[in-house]
Amino acid sequence: MTITTIPEIDHILHSLTNEFGQEKIGPLLRVSERWTQKHPESGVSAWSKAMVLESLSFMDEEEPYWTFVAARIQLREAYREQAEKRKTAVDEVYGHFTTHVKNLTEKGLYDPRLTASYTPSELDEIGKLIQPERDQLFTYIGLKMLMDRYVARDFDKTPAELPQERWLIIAMTLMQNESGNRLEKIAESYWAMSNLYMTVATPTLSNAGKPYGQLSSCFIDTVDDSLQGIYDSNTDVATLSKYGGGIGVYMGKVRSRGSSIRGFKGASSGVLPWIKQLNNTAVSVDQLGQRQGAIAVYLDVWHKDIFAFLDLKLNNGDERLRAHDIFTGVCLPDVFMEQVDARGDWHLFDPHEVRTIMGFSLEDYYDEKRGAGSFREKYEQCVNDDRLTRETVPAIDIMKRIMRSQLETGVPFMFYRDEVNRRNANKHEGMIYSSNLCTEIAQNMSATEFESVHLEDDIIVTRKKPGDFVVCNLSSINLGKAVPADVLDRLIRIQVRMLDNVIDLNMIPVPQAERTNSRYRGIGLGTFGWHHLLALKGIRWEADEAVEYADALYENIARLTIEASMELAKEKGSYPLFAGSDWETGVYFDDRGYVGSEWDKLRANVRENGMRNGYLMAVAPNSSTSIIAGSTASIDPIFQKSYSEEKKDYKIPVTVPDLNTETTWFYKSAYFIDQQWTIRQNAARQRHIDQGVSLNLYVQNTIKAKELLDLHLAAWENGLKTTYYVRSTSVELLECESCSS
C-alpha cells in the first residue's frame, strides 16, 4: 500500500496542533517546513524519525510535554507500518482484530490456544474493546520501550502488534480458562492495563499469547548439601533461566571449606566453587536470547565461608575467588545485629558439622520474638559446645566487609531472616531461608533431595523428594494514576484474578516449582509510582505526612487485596495449605494490629471462606514497566527531575511524570534525601505487606562508615525484612528485568 507523503505529514501536524496548540507546536511546524523543503523526495518514515528527534531536543524541565509530541509522531509511524503490513488504511489499523489474531496464529507468532479458546464471534466482540485513543497515554520513552521489547515481533524482527493489541492479548491469555462472564473479565483486565492503572510482570508482558516463554518472574531454590543436589540445582537454574526467569539460590545448607566428606577431614572446598559454577550458568544460559541470566546467591552470616562470599564481586584480589556475574545476599539473624550494635563477638560454623554433631540444622530456626527465640538458643548451644570448630571474629568486622562490598558493588542484599519468618503467614508449613533476585519475595522453601536412580524397562528413572521451589507471580499498581482516579477497589479485584490465573496457565519446566506454585498459590501484588503520587499530593518525602500516608494507603491496599483473594476462594476454593495458616487462625490480623469493623468482618470472612492465595503482596523494582506506564519506579525516590535514559542503542531525554510548577518542589533527588525517612516510610509500608519490598538505599560515595551502619541498624530496628541495593553515586548497577512488574 502506498501512502502519499505530504497529506500524511499534514495530517499529523494538524492533529498535533489541535491537541497541543499552535503556540506550543509552532517550533516543530517551522522545523518540519525547512526539513520537507530540504528533503522533498523523502517519505513519511524519514520525516517521522527526524521530527521525533527534533521534538525530544525541545524537551527539558520547563517543557516536558514534548515527550508526548514525540510519542504521537512515533505512534503514527507505527500505525503506518502496520497499515502497510495489513493492507489497510492508517486510521483503520485497529479495525480488524479477529483477522489479526488468526493471521499471527497461523504464522506461529501467537499461541494456538488463543484461537482454540475463543470462537470467531467472541474474537469479534473482544476486538470491539480496543480504545485506540489510549495509545495517547504513552510518553515517548514508554512507547518506544513497549514497541522495542515487548510486543509480538515478526520473523524479520519488526513489530507485529500495536500497544492496545498487546494489552488485549494479555487479557485474553490470562482469562482464557475463566467460566462465566469471561468477556467481562477480559474487558476489566484490558481496562486496567490500557489505562496504565497497573502493569503485569515483564515475563507476562513479553510472553503472554506467544508460543514460547513462561509467565512468572522469579524462582528461589534451596540447595541440598550433596553432590547430586548441587548439580541438580544447577540444572534447574539453567532450565528456568533459559525460559526467562531470574533465580534466587540459598546455599546455606552446603558445607564450608575444610569440612569433612564421608569422614575425610578437610576435604570440602566449600560453597565458592559451586557459586562460580552458577556464575558460569548465568553467563552461558541467557533468558530467551534477550539478556544474560540473572542469579542471586544467599548465604548465612554464621557460615564459615562468609568472608570469601562477601568478597565475591570485588574488583580486586584473586580472580580465582571472584564471581562477578552473580549477585549476593546475606541472611542476618537478630542476634548478629545485636552483636554488631554492641561490638560483640560472632562465631562462624560449618553447617555440616553442626548437623553431624548437634543433631540439628541451625538455619532451620528463627527467633519467634524480638530478643528471644529458637535461633539464639540453638546458636548459643553451638557456641558453648567445644566439639564444634568455629572461627570467632568481632561482629563489626563482618559488617565492615558487608559495607565495603556494598559501596564498591552495590551488594550484598540484606535479608533479616527472623523478621521475615515471624511475619510468615504459612509458618505452619515451613521456613523461609532467603529471598529472590530482587529481595521482595518471601515464601516457604526447602531443598529437593535426591533418593535414587535405577533402570526400569530400559528407562532411567530418577527419584527425588521434592522441596518447596518458590515461584514469583507479579504485577503492580500504578499509584500515580490509579489513586488519583480512585479506582483501587475495582482495580485490585481484577488484578488478583489475573495473578491467580498465571499460576494455572504457566508451564514451569521444573516439577518441584510447579508443585510449590500449586500448593501455596503465591502471588505478589505490588506498587510503583510512590514518588509520583507524593508529588501529585503535594507531600514532601522527608516528612511525617509521607510516613503516615504510606501507612494509610498500604493498609487500604492490603485490605482490598486480602478481600479479593478471599472472594476468589469462595468462587474457586482455597489454596491447599490454608488450614492452620495465620490466615485461618487470625494471627495474621492480630500481628498487624488490624482492628475496626471492616477488618473484623474481613477476618471472619477469611476464616469462613478461606484464601485463594497463601502469599499476596510484594513490591518489586519494576523500573522498565514503570517507564512504560509513565510513572516513577517502585517505592523509590527519583534520580533527577530531568535525565537521559540510556541503553545500548539509544539515549533519550526524560523528565519525571507530571512535572510542573506545582509538583517540582516535591521531586527531590534520591541522593539528597535523608535515607532515614525512606526507612521510616518503608517500616510503615512493610507492616501491611506479607512478603517483602525491593528497597534501595541511596548514598553519596563520600558517606562515612558509621552513617551507612546507622542506616542498616535502623532498617533492622524498624522491622524491615530486606534491603536491596546500596546505590552509591560511584556504582553503576544492573536493573532486575525479571521482577519488573
N, C-alpha and C positions, 0 to 999 in steps of 0.2 A: 504494500500500500504506500502511495506517495503522499506526503503532506507538504502543501505549499509553504514555503519558508516565511515570507513576510506576514501573511494573515495569522499564522500561528504565533509569531512573535508579538504582533499587535494585540492578539487576544490575551496573551499572558500579561503584557504590560497594562492593558486595560483593566484586567482583573486585579492586579496589584494596586493600581491607582485607586480603584473603587474601595479596596479593603483598607489600605494604609493612608490614603490621602495624597493629593498632588504634591503638597509641600514636602512630605517625607520621601516620596518616591522620585521627586524631581531629579536628584543627582544620578539615579540609575537610568532615568529616561535619557539624560544627556549623554551618559557613557554609552548607552545602547545605540543611540543615533550615530555617534562617532564610530562605533565598532562596525555597524552594518554598512556604513559608507566605505570603511577601510576593507571590509571582507564581504563584498556583495555576493560572492558565489558560495559562501559557507552556508551550511544547513542549520537547522534549529539546535541540533545537538552541540555543535561547536559554540553557538551563541549561548546556550544554557550554561555550559561549563564556564565560559568567560564571565557571564553575569553572576553566577554563584560566587566566583572568586571576588568580583567587584563588590557584591553585597557584603561579604564577610570582611572585606577591607574597610568598610564603613563602620563596622561594629566595634563598639567599646562600651565602657560602663555608662556613658551618657546616652547611647543609642543601641540598647540591647535588642530592640525589635528587628534589627537587620537579620538576625538568625532566622526569623520566620519568613522574611522576604526570600532569603536563600533557599529555605525549605520549600516554598511554593514553586520556585523555578525548578528545583530538583524533582519535585513531585510531578510537575507537568512533563518533564523529560522522561520520568519513569512510566507515566501513562502512555506517552508517545511510543516508547519502545515496546510496551506490552500490546498497544493497539496494532502495531506492525506485525507482531508475532501472532496475534489472534485474529487479524484481518477484520478489524472493526474500527469505528470512529473513536477518537481520543475521549470524547465525552461519554462514550458508552462502554468504556473498557471494563467497568464493573458489572455490566448488564447481563452476562451470560455465565453465571456461576456453575450451573449444572454441567454445561459443556466443558467448562474449565476443569472441574473435578474429574470428569470422565477422561478428558484428554491426558491429564497429568498422571492418572492412574494407569492408563494404557501404556504410557511412556515409561512407567516404572519409577516415577518421581513421588507418587503418593502410595500409601499403603492400600492394598486391595480391600481391606476391611471397610474403608470409607464407602465404597460403592456397594459392598455386600451388606453393610449395616443399614443403609438408607435407600429408600426407593426413589426413583426419579421425581415423583411428586413431592416427596419430603425434601429432596435437594432443591427443588424449585422454591419451596416455602422457606427453606433456610437461606437461600440466596437473597430473598427479599429483606432479610435482616440487615444487610450491609448498608452502612451510612457513610458514603464517600466523604462527606464534609468532616468527619472525624480525623481524616488524614491531616487536616489543618492544625491539629493539636501538637504536631511534632515540631520540635526545634530542628535545625539543620543537622546537628551532630546526632540527635536521636534518630532521625530518619535515615541518615547515612549508615549508622551502626546497625539498625534493623535490616536494611536492604543489603548491606555488605555481608552480614554474618549469620542471619537467622532465617530469612525467607527461603523457600524451596528454590533450588537452582537447577538449571538445565544441565545437560552433559557438557555443554560448552562453557559452563560455569557462569553464565549470565542469569539474572533473576528470572524465575518463572512465576512468581507470586507478587502481589501488591500487599501493602500493610493490612488492610481490612480483611483480606483473604487469609492472611496468617492468623489473625485473631479468630476468625470463624472456623478455620480448620482445627485449631487447638480446641475450641469449644466442642466441635463435633467429635473429635477424638476422645476427649475426656467424658463426654456424655453418651457415648455410643451404646453402652450396656444399661443405661437407665430405663426403667419401665414406668410408664405413666407420666404424662406431661413432658415427654422428652424434649420436644421442640421448645417448650417454655424454658426449660433448664439451659438449653443451648443459647436461647435469647438472653437469659440472665448472665451467663458466662461471657457472651460476646459484649453485652452492655458493660460489664465490669472491666474487661480488658481494653475495649476500644475507646472508652472514655479515659483510659490511663489511670483509673482508680486503683488498679493493682497490676502486678506483673507475676508471671509464673517463673519458675526457676529456669536457668539457662538451658539445661538439657531438655526440659519440656518445651520451652520456647523454640528451640532449634530442631527437635526431633519429632514432636507430635505430628501425626499424619503422614510421616515419611516412613519408608520401608526399612529403616535401619536405626540403630541407636536406642538407648533406653531413656526413661523419663526422670529418673531420680538423680539427685545431685551428688551426694557423697556417701561413702561407706566407711565403717570402722571395724577393723579386725583385731582380735586378741591372739597373739602368737603363743602357741604351746611350747613348752621347754623340751623340745625333742627335735632331732634332725628332720624327721618326716614332717612334723608340724611346721617347722620353719620353711622348708621348701614348698610345702602345700600352700602355705600362706602367701608366699611369693607368687606362686602360680595364680592364686585367686586375685591378688592385687593386679597382676598383669592383665588378667582377663577383664576385670572391671575397668581398668584404665583404657583398654582397647575400645570399650563401649562408651567411653566418655565420662567416667566417674572420677572424682577426686577421692583420695584414700587417707584415712587416719589409721595408724598402726600402733597398738600398745605392745611394747617389748618388755614390760616389767617382770614377766614371768621367766624370761630367758636368763640362764645362769651367767655370772660375771666372769671376767678374765681371771684365770688362775683357779677357777672352780674345778672340782673333780668330774670325771666322766667314767662311769662304770667302776668307780672306786679308785681310778688312777688320778692322783692329786696333780693339780697344776696343768691339767690337760686342756681346759677350755680356753678359747681365745675371746670369750665374752660377746657382747652384743655388736661391737663395731663392724666385724666382717659381714654380719647379716644386714646391718644398716647400709653398708656400702653396696651390698647386692641389691637392696631396694633402690638405692640411688641409681644404679645401672638400669634397673627396670623402669624408673621414671624417665630416664633419658631415651631408652630404646623402644618403649611401648608408648606411643603418643595417643592422644584422645581423639579418636575418629579422624586422624590425619590433620586435625586443626591446631593442636597445641601440644606442648610437651606434657607428659604425665605429671601429676602433682600428688606428692605423698608427704604426710606429716607423721613423724615418729615421736611417740611419747615414752618417757622413762621416769620412774620414781626417784625422788631426790635422795632416798636412802639406799639406792642401788650402788654397788661398789664401782660401777663404770661411769658414774655421773660426771666426773671431771672430764674424762675423754669425750663423753657425749656432748657436754656443753661447748667443747671446742670444735665440734664437727664442721661448722660453717665458717670458721675464722679464715681470714685471707692470708695468714702467715703460719709458719710452723711446718711440720712434717706432712706433706701432701698424702702420704700413705694413711694418715689418720684423719683425713678430711672427706666430707661428703657434701659438696656444695649445692647439689640439686634436690635435696630433700629439705623439709622444714622440721624444726624440733619443737617439742613441748615438754615441760617438766611438771610432774604431778606432785603437789605440795600439801602435806597434812598440816593441820593447825599447829601441832606441837613443833614442827620445824619453824614456822613463822614466829612462834613464841620464843624459840631459842635464838632466832635472828635478832628479834627485838631486845632480848635480854643479854645478847652477846655470849650465849652459852655454847656448849659443845654439841656436835652432831655426829652420829655413828652411821657408818656405811656398812651394809651387809650384802652377802651373796644370797639371792632368793632360793637357790637350790640347796644351799647349806641350811638355811632356815627351815625349809620344808623337811629336810632329812633329819635334822637333829631335834627341832622343836615340834615337829608333827603338825605344823600349820603353815599357811602362807600369809605373810604379813600384809600383802597387798589386798587380801580378802576382807580386811576390816577397816572401819572408819569410826570416827568419834560421833556418837549419836547426839551429843550435846556439846556446846561450846565449853571447852575446858575439861571435859570428861568423856570417857567412852572406850570402846573396844580397841581402837587402834593404839592409843597411847599405852593401854595396859599391855598389849602384845609387844609393842616396841620396847617397853621397859623390861619385859621378860627377856627379850633378846639382849638388851644392854647388860643385864645382870647375869647372864649365863656365860660362864667362862669357856664353855665348849665351842662357842661361836667365834670365828675370827672376825675382826672388824677393823675398819680404818676410822680413827677418831680425829675430827677436824673442827675448828670453830665454824659454827653455822654461818656466820657472816662472810667467811671466805667463799663458801659456795654461792652465797647471794652476790658477792662481788663478781664472781665468774659469770653468773647469770646476767648481771647488768652490763658487764664488759661485752659479752656476746650480743646483747640487745642493742647497744649503742653502735656496734660495728655491723651487725647483720639484720637487726630488727627482731630476731628470735633469740631464745625460746619463748613460745607462748606459755602463759601461766594457767595452770589447772588446779583450782583449790578443791581437792577431792573430798574433804569432809563436808563442806557446804553443799557440794553437788549431791552427795549421797543422802544427806539429811533431807534435802528437798525433792528427792526422787519419789514420784508418785507410785512407782512399782517396786519399791524396795522389798516387797514380799516375795519377789521372784528373782532377785539378782542384785548385781553390783555394777557400778559404773566406774571403770578404771581410768578412762581418759576421754578426750573429745575427738573431734574430726579435724579436717584440714583447716577449718575456719573458726573453730572453738565455740560454735553455737549449738552443737548437738550434744545431748547428754542422755543416753539411753542404756539400758542394761546390756552388759557384754559378758561373753565367756569364750574360752578357747574351744575350737573344734579339735577333737582328739582322735588320732589315728588308732584303729583297732587291729585290722588285719588286711592281708591281701592274698588271694588264692585264685587258682584256676578252676573254673566251673563250666563244663560243656564247651571247652575251648574258648572261653571268655574270661579275661582277667577281671575279677570282682574285688573292689576295694571297699572296706567297711570303715566308716568313721562315725564317731558320736558327735552330732552337730552342736556347735556352740551358738551363742547369740551374736550374729554378724550384723551390725547395725546398718540400717538404710535411712538416708535423709530424703524426705519428700517436702520440697519447699515452695513457698510463694510469699509475696509481700504486699502489704497495703501501702499505697502512695499517700502518706499523711498530708502532703502539701495540696493534694487535690480532693481526696475523699473526705477529710474532716471539714474543710470549708463548705463542701457540697452537702454535708450532713447525711451521708449515705452508709455509715458504718454498719448499721443493723442489716440492711439489705445486702450489702457487700459481703460481710463475713459469712452469712448463711450460704451463699453460693460458693465462696472461696473454700470453705471447709469441705463442701461436697466435691469440688474439683480436686482438692488434695487427696481426699479419701479414695476417689476413683483411680488416681495414679497408682495406688497400691495394687489394685486388682488388674489394671491394664499392663503394668510393667512386666517385662520378661527379663528377669535377672539371671545371668548365666552362672551364678554361684548358688547352689541349692540351700546352703545354710542361711544365706542372706534372704532368699525367698521365704524361708521358714520364719525367720525373725520378723520380717515385714508383716507376715500374716498373723503372727502371734500378738504383736503389740499394736499393729496398725498405726505406727507413729507418723505424725506429720509435724511440720514446722512452719506455722503461720507467723510471719514476721512483718517488719515495717521498714520503710525508708522515708526520707523527706522530713526528718525531725527538725533540722536547722531551717529548712524552707518554711515549715509550719510556724516555728518560733518567730521568724521574720514577719510572716503574714499577720501573726497575732500581736506583734509589737512587744515581744518578750525578750529580754536580754539573756544571753547564755549564762553569764555569771550572776545569777540572781536566785533568791529563794523561790520566786514566782515560777521559774523554769523547773525547779525540782518538784514543786507542788503540782505543776501542770503535768509533768511526766507521771507522777503518782496517780493522778485522777484519770488521765487519758488511758494509761495502760491497764488500770483496773477495769475500766469500761470495755476495752478491747478483750481483756481476759474473760469477763463475764459473758460477752457475746460469743466468744469462741467456744467456751465450755457449753453454753446453751445450744449452739449449733451442732456440736458433736453429740450432745445428749439427744437432740431431736433426731439426728441421723440414726442413733442407736435404737430409738423407738421404731424407726422405719426398717432398718436393715439388721439390727442386732448389735450387741456389744462386742468389743474386742475380746478374744478368748480368755485373757488373763485378768479380767475386770474383778472377779471375786477375790476379796482380800486386799485389794489395792487401796491406796489412800483416797481414791475417788469414792469407792464404795463405803469405806468406814467413816468418811467425813473428815479425816485427819488433814487432808489437803486444804480444806477450808479453814480449819482451826489454826493450822500453822501460819496462815497468811492473814489472820485476823479479819476474815470476811464475815461481817455481821450486817444486820438490817433485813428488811422484809424481802427485798429482791434476792439477796444471797441465801436467805433461809429457804425460800421457795425453790431456788435452783439446786441447793444441796439435797432437798427432799426428792426432787425430780431425778437427779443423778442417781441417788440410791435406789429409786424405784425402777428407772428405765435403763440405767447403765450409761456407758460412754462408748462411742464408736471407736475412739482413738485413745490409746494409752498415753501418748505424748502429744502435745498440742502446739506449743508456741516456741519459736526460736528466731532470733534476729540475726540474719546473715549479712555479709558485707555488701552485697548487691550493687557494686559500682557500675557495671555495664548496664543492667536493666534500669537503674535509676536514671542513667543518661537517656535511655530510650524514652522513659516516661517523663522526662523534663523536670527532674527534681534533684535533691541532694542525697548523697549516699547514706544508707543505713541510719544510725543514730549519731553519725559523725558531724562535727563542725566542718565548714568549708575550708579549702586550702587558701583560696584567694577569690575576691569578687570577680576578677577577670583573669583568665589564664588560657593556655593553649592545650588542647587535647592532642597528645602525640602518639601515633602508632608507627609501625614500620613504614607505611606508605603515605602518611598524611600528617599535617599539623594544622589544626582547626581552632580558631579563636572561639572561646566560650565565655559567657557570663553566667553568674548564678541565677536561678529562676526568680521571676517576678521582681527583678531589680529595678527600683525606682527611688524617688526622693524620700519616700516614707520607710521603705524596707532597708535601705542601705545602712542605716545606723545599727541595725540588728544583725548584720552579717560581719562577724569578726573572725579573723583567720585563726585556724586551729593552733598554729604555733605561737600565738599571742594570748591564748586562753589559758587561764589557770586550770590545770587538769584536775585539781581537787573538786572543782564544780562539775566536771564531767563525771567523776566518780560518784559524787553525791546524786546527780541525776540518774545514773545507772543503778545505784543502790535502790532508789525509789522504783525504777522500772523493773528491776530484776525480781522484786517481790511478786510480781504478777505474771512472770514468765516461767513456766515449769521447766524449760530447758535452759539454754544459755544465750549469750549476746556476744557478737563479734565486736568487742570494744577495743579500739585503738587508743593508745596513749601518745600524744603528740608533744615532743620535747625539742628544745634547741640543742644543737650539738655541743653547746657550752654548759649544759646542765651539770651541776655538781652531783657526785655520787649520793650524798645524803638526801638531796632533793628527789632523785629517782627512787631511792629506797623508801622515802616517805610516801611516795605515790603507791608503791607496791604494798606497803603496810596498810595504807588507807583502803586500798581495794580489798584486801583480805578482811580488815576490821569491819568494813561496811557490808560484808556478806556477798561480795561479787563471786560468781562461780568461776569465771575465766577472764583473762585479758588476752587480747590478740597481739598485733604488732606493737612494738615500741617504735614509733615513726620519728626518727631523728632527722633533722634537716640535712644531715650528711649521708643519709642512707636512702638508696632507691630500692623499692620493694615491688615484687610482683603481686598483682591483684589475683584473688581467688576467683577464677572464672566459673568453676564448678558450682560453687554455692551462690553465685549471683542470682538473686531472685527478686 
